[in-house]
């Protein structure tokens, strides 16, 4: 793995919308929402040919711009050891987020500008209450979710589908099953991971965040509908 320690200029900016400033701010917000805890979960932001990724092993509410990794996009063909190329690594003894290969699925397969991973209890409950390989809900406020996470907004009459994949002991081992789910469900804006959480992407960080919020609302609602014996997908014949 490349050990480049230069490139600090890539994460130093007075612009509050610079990815190196946004990622710590958003992680603090996700921590307050209970979407991330400790060092789990996170967000990546791609701007042009650069990808900004949070570190592993740093408390989410304490991440600083100096902790951010910067990688080129696209990555060169991987070496036999799966090495990644870095434009900037923190001088501290940190490792990039374990979510990195999963974030890359969103960049490669959807041309996303941002990908968010949460450990939301609402998302986890949805994977437990619906044991199949897809979560479905219709006739709700799903217009904040876009086709494929990148296209036009869904409407009240559409049926939202979010594929569910099985968890693995090591997060990076989810890469292939997540990619398979994204190919199988090209209109999905996210992938749920059973007993773990969710990955959500969008054309930029704002749309990824908005869709994460909408999906979390729908999962919470679905759990309540299930408890009330109300179907999630409306029968059009009634």
C-alpha positions in Angstrom: 0.0 0.0 0.0 1.3 3.4 -1.0 2.6 5.3 2.0 2.6 8.8 0.6 2.6 11.4 3.4 2.6 14.5 1.3 -0.5 16.3 -0.1 -1.5 18.1 3.1 -2.6 21.0 0.8 -5.5 18.7 -0.4 -7.1 18.9 3.0 -6.4 22.4 4.1 -9.1 24.9 3.1 -11.1 27.7 4.6 -14.1 26.8 2.4 -16.6 25.1 4.7 -17.9 23.1 1.7 -14.5 21.6 1.0 -14.7 17.8 1.5 -12.0 17.7 4.1 -14.2 20.1 6.2 -17.5 18.6 5.3 -16.7 15.0 6.2 -15.9 15.8 9.9 -19.0 18.0 10.1 -21.3 15.4 8.6 -19.8 12.6 10.8 -20.6 14.6 13.9 -24.1 15.1 12.7 -24.5 11.3 12.0 -23.1 10.6 15.4 -25.7 12.9 17.0 -28.4 11.1 15.0 -27.2 7.7 16.2 -26.4 6.6 12.7 -22.7 6.0 13.6 -21.1 5.1 16.9 -17.5 4.9 18.0 -15.5 4.3 14.8 -18.2 2.6 12.8 -19.9 4.0 9.7 -18.8 7.0 7.6 -19.0 9.0 4.4 -16.9 9.5 1.3 -17.0 12.4 -1.1 -15.8 12.3 -4.7 -15.0 15.6 -6.5 -13.7 15.2 -10.0 -10.7 12.9 -10.0 -10.3 12.9 -6.2 -12.0 10.8 -3.4 -12.0 12.0 0.2 -12.4 9.3 2.8 -12.6 9.4 6.6 -10.2 7.3 8.6 -10.7 4.1 10.5 -10.1 4.1 14.2 -11.0 7.7 15.0 -14.1 8.5 17.0 -16.7 9.8 14.5 -17.4 13.0 16.4 -13.7 13.8 16.7 -12.6 13.5 13.1 -10.5 16.4 11.8 -9.6 17.5 8.3 -6.0 16.4 9.1 -7.4 12.8 9.4 -8.8 12.6 5.9 -7.4 10.3 3.2 -7.4 11.4 -0.5 -7.3 8.9 -3.3 -7.3 9.4 -7.1 -10.3 8.3 -9.1 -10.3 6.1 -11.0 -7.9 3.8 -9.3 -5.2 2.0 -11.3 -5.7 -1.8 -11.8 -5.2 -3.4 -8.4 -2.0 -5.2 -7.6 -2.0 -8.8 -6.6 -2.1 -7.6 -3.0 -5.0 -5.2 -3.6 -2.9 -2.1 -3.0 -4.5 1.3 -3.3 -2.9 4.5 -4.6 -3.1 7.5 -2.3 -2.7 11.2 -3.1 -2.6 12.0 0.6 -2.3 9.9 3.8 -2.4 11.4 7.3 1.0 11.7 9.0 -0.6 9.9 12.0 -0.7 6.1 12.1 -4.2 5.8 10.6 -5.8 3.5 8.1 -8.5 4.5 5.7 -12.1 3.5 6.4 -12.8 -0.2 6.1 -15.8 0.9 4.0 -13.5 2.1 1.2 -14.1 -0.9 -1.2 -17.9 -0.5 -0.7 -17.7 3.2 -1.4 -15.9 2.4 -4.6 -18.8 0.3 -5.7 -20.9 3.5 -5.7 -18.3 5.4 -7.7 -17.6 2.6 -10.2 -21.2 1.3 -10.7 -23.2 4.5 -10.3 -20.8 7.3 -11.0 -21.8 8.6 -7.6 -20.3 11.7 -6.0 -20.8 10.6 -2.4 -21.6 7.4 -0.5 -22.7 7.2 3.1 -22.6 4.2 5.4 -24.7 4.2 8.6 -25.4 1.7 11.4 -28.9 3.1 11.9 -31.1 0.9 14.1 -34.0 1.5 11.8 -32.0 0.1 8.9 -30.9 -2.9 11.0 -34.5 -3.6 12.1 -35.7 -3.5 8.5 -33.3 -6.2 7.6 -34.5 -8.4 10.5 -38.2 -8.0 10.0 -38.0 -8.6 6.2 -36.0 -11.8 5.8 -35.9 -11.9 2.0 -33.4 -10.2 -0.3 -35.3 -7.0 -0.8 -37.2 -4.4 1.2 -40.2 -2.9 -0.5 -42.6 0.0 0.4 -45.1 2.0 -1.6 -47.6 4.9 -1.3 -45.4 6.8 1.1 -43.3 9.9 0.9 -40.5 8.4 -1.1 -40.0 11.3 -3.5 -36.7 12.1 -1.7 -35.2 8.9 -3.1 -33.9 8.8 -6.7 -33.8 6.0 -9.3 -30.5 4.4 -8.9 -29.7 7.1 -6.4 -28.8 9.3 -9.3 -31.8 9.7 -11.6 -35.3 11.2 -11.3 -37.1 11.2 -8.0 -39.5 8.4 -7.2 -43.2 9.3 -6.9 -45.9 8.4 -4.3 -47.2 5.7 -6.7 -43.8 4.0 -7.2 -42.6 1.0 -5.2 -39.3 1.6 -3.5 -36.9 -1.4 -3.5 -33.8 -1.7 -1.5 -31.8 -5.0 -1.8 -30.6 -6.7 1.3 -27.3 -8.6 1.5 -25.9 -10.8 4.2 -23.3 -9.5 6.6 -19.7 -10.8 6.8 -17.2 -10.7 9.6 -14.9 -8.3 7.7 -16.6 -5.3 6.0 -14.4 -5.3 2.9 -15.7 -8.8 2.1 -19.1 -7.3 1.4 -17.7 -5.7 -1.8 -18.7 -8.4 -4.3 -22.2 -9.1 -2.8 -23.0 -5.4 -2.7 -21.9 -5.0 -6.4 -24.1 -8.0 -7.4 -27.1 -6.4 -5.6 -26.5 -3.1 -7.3 -26.4 -4.8 -10.7 -29.5 -6.9 -9.9 -31.4 -3.8 -8.7 -30.3 -1.0 -11.0 -33.0 1.4 -9.7 -32.0 1.0 -6.1 -30.4 4.0 -4.3 -28.9 1.9 -1.5 -28.0 -1.5 -0.3 -29.0 -2.8 3.2 -26.6 -5.2 5.0 -28.4 -7.6 7.3 -27.8 -7.0 11.0 -25.3 -4.2 10.1 -26.7 -1.1 8.4 -26.9 0.5 5.0 -24.9 2.1 2.1 -26.6 5.0 0.3 -25.2 7.0 -2.6 -26.0 10.1 -4.6 -24.7 12.5 -7.2 -23.2 14.7 -4.5 -23.0 14.7 -0.7 -26.3 16.6 -0.3 -28.3 14.2 -2.4 -26.7 11.2 -0.6 -27.5 12.8 2.8 -31.1 13.6 1.7 -31.7 10.0 0.5 -30.1 8.6 3.7 -32.5 10.7 5.7 -35.6 9.7 3.6 -34.7 6.0 3.7 -34.2 6.1 7.5 -37.6 7.7 7.9 -39.1 4.9 5.7 -37.4 2.1 7.7 -38.7 3.6 11.0 -42.2 3.9 9.5 -42.0 0.3 8.1 -41.2 -1.1 11.6 -44.3 0.7 13.0 -46.5 -0.4 10.1 -45.3 -4.0 10.6 -46.3 -3.8 14.3 -49.7 -2.4 13.3 -50.2 -5.2 10.8 -50.4 -2.7 7.9 -48.9 -3.9 4.6 -46.0 -1.9 3.3 -47.0 -2.3 -0.3 -50.5 -1.1 -1.0 -52.8 -3.5 -2.9 -54.0 -1.5 -5.9 -57.1 -3.7 -6.2 -58.5 -2.4 -2.9 
